[in-house]
């Protein structure tokens, strides 16, 4: 096992050179103007970052999330940038609300060019210590919500003859992490959903006109960590967090250059590739890292559901400030203090 891990370390640089290049050139950005995008989870994190980027390129952006007041703030930013914004408060776990989201988008803009299922909730802690209600809610939002959105998106795409569906998976779609069990399960479901849908579209003759993309980021610094239901006894964190802008750019890139899966960055690409070769080793190493970061290094935190069942007022930005917090925790620990 040690030899395999050393091989992994030696081959990471080679894999990094093969990672998908999601750089957006000026010609790419010019193709966004006038397109209609639906973005769920648009009140913070990747969703907000994508929505504001699309607004700067003068897209029609439909904003969906539970926090209507925050969506209005995002809409104001988009309109000031020259784009158009439509706010439709939506809890994606409710199929009637998702149906309304699709219907009102088409009524306003006449079509949907890209539908982005970004809304998600997290579960952190030992599987049996997380309440059943929180596990169930994770499935309702992360998997059922994506199914509902995908269902309406593809029906509309077939009616108009084209479209791109983007579902936010994770590196955990393929490499589940300890202390994220039900979250990882939902992300694996999203990966399988996308692959099955693409096969159906291929058999129906839509391969070039309708595409389903699964975005698979490494862990990133967004408000997700503070919004997650957390019963670990410690604040949420993970090693080597990516900046959210990296994932935002990859999502927008994929809307213009759709492909079945987009692992974002060399870390996600390397872990995904090695998991196909030696899954047990990769999961063991990943589990050790998750244990060290979440259960040993993180500052204490009282258990609670976070934004799982009700939205939180806090955490409306794209960046979550988690990397800065982690540095402070690490300095405190190295100085012999208890991280706070």
Secondary structure, DSSP 8 states (H G I E B T S, - for coil): -HHHHHHHHHHHHHHHHTS------HHHHHTTTT-EEEEESTTSHHHHHHHHHHHHTT-EEEEE-S-HHHHHHHHHHHHHHT-EEEE----TT-HHHHHHHHHHHHHHHS--SEEEE-----EES-GGGS-HHHHHHHIIIIIIHHHHHHHHHHHHHHHHT-EEEEEE--GGGTS--TT-HHHHHHHHHHHHHHHHHHHHHHHTT-TTTEEEEEEEE--EESTHHHHSEE-SSB----TT-EEHHHHHHHHHHHHHS--SEEEEHHHHHHHHHHHHH-HHHHHHHHHHHHHIIIIIIS-B---B-TTSSS--SS--SSS--HHHHHHHHHHHHHTT----
